[in-house]
Amino acid sequence: MKKIISLLAFSLLSLSAHAGRPLSVDDANVNDKGVAHVETFWSRAADGSRSLTIAPTYSPLPGLDLILADSRTLSGGAHSQTLQAKMQVTAPKDNGCHFAWVVGATQWQKGEGQKSFVSANSSCDMGVGALHASVVSSRDAAGRDTPSLGMAWEQSFGAWTGHIESIAQRAAKPMVGIGARTDVMPGFQLDGTWGRVGGKAMFSLGTKITF
């Protein structure tokens, strides 16, 4: 049972395969053409397991992000690599919404979880903040569909940008969390999150380097 809970928690953390830090809910934003970034973050899941994720992203074409994420549990547990493509289907606009599709697959070196996934993402500029939503359909190791829905509100406060979010996923308890990010220098971001799943705390600390 502990192994199942651990894998569910690990799957929930990587729900949309890889959302832009520090959000767990994926958005509809992509890099500009030719821009790359690398996100690295350490996280503690609700079951107490600790993991490290490294995720480089590159945009070879306008409106397209290619993302590779390597996630491993530090105690020798679950370990996976995920490859995904995010395709922006409408351009961002002030006081409006834009949309993106995400498709990808996960290869597990240790443990089990989602194998393939597709999601529809939206991001809406509300003038004073942004509302993000992501509907995900993923296939688990047994081929069963495990749908999920995530919603997040993002708001800037001077040099900081904060968010509050919630994710509901079949076969897992809902997650509610908050997070914040800031640029400590051009191209270098620090961020952190805190949340709860089934009454247990989870948190993460990360960086994002853009070039």
Summary of the structure (lengths in Angstrom):
residues: 211
radius of gyration: 15.9
end to end distance: 43.1
largest distance: 47.6
contacts: 719
relative contact order: 0.20
helix: 6%
strand: 62%
